[in-house]
């Protein structure tokens, strides 16, 4: 384990790949590996890219990789792919699209399967980004499966969340349904050389005017749910809010990418220089801790229950017991307490 950590910190690609595999498989000892690497993280800037299928997310990620490499920055890419229904693995579609970066030692691309996880991410994606951070990546780009009403977890992972849309997809209505107004730090209208781009931009700007109050609730109201005193104090008085810019791009032609990168720089400064931004960062870490806690509790309970869990599932499957009663019984057996 120490040699593996040493390899990751030394920037060895094979060591980083092996560490990610152990973590993604939840192999024995993966938590110790995460703990050892954590002390060497916190430097990388994490970008979350989400949006409707067909909006050009992968093309945009590819263009951003080129831009950041032009600035001599080391880039990590985590592509969250839908799970194969047969093997449980990732489809690897984004790795196929980014073949031109394979020989670039400054780019590390990793595809991770959702494995049934909701929220557009994988259970292991945060840990995988930590590996890339310790590996020496300056920028880590995380591309989600695609926006749906449950696929908003990227906002709790990334420093800056980018929502990608394109003209003619009806995404203005889907944006309201999916809660994109609340999670977006930057909007991108990609494929801006198509007809209807002016209408798409105008719709987004109009909805942002309607949704500004909702963004304030997200930044401060959610913090109260996890009892963060600093966030509650911040919500008690007016605080500067970030207004998401709308950037037009044509990723396949590298148009608008510099303007998009400049928006990232402004948002990163907002996070570090304002109370609102710092409260959001603190909340992001709390959410990560809660996510790790929930997974650890579930894994421990499943291990403790052993065959009892399988017996309960069999009873539910054969209609001998309803799932609510079965779940309550499992909790009582695992904890000794009733729900």
Helices and strands as residue ranges (DSSP letters): H 2-9, H 13-24, H 30-38, E 45-51, H 57-70, E 75-81, H 93-97, G 99-101, E 107-113, H 125-135, E 139-143, H 154-157, E 160-166, H 171-178, H 180-183, E 186-190, H 197-225, H 229-235, E 245-248, G 251-253, H 257-273, H 275-305, H 307-317, H 323-335
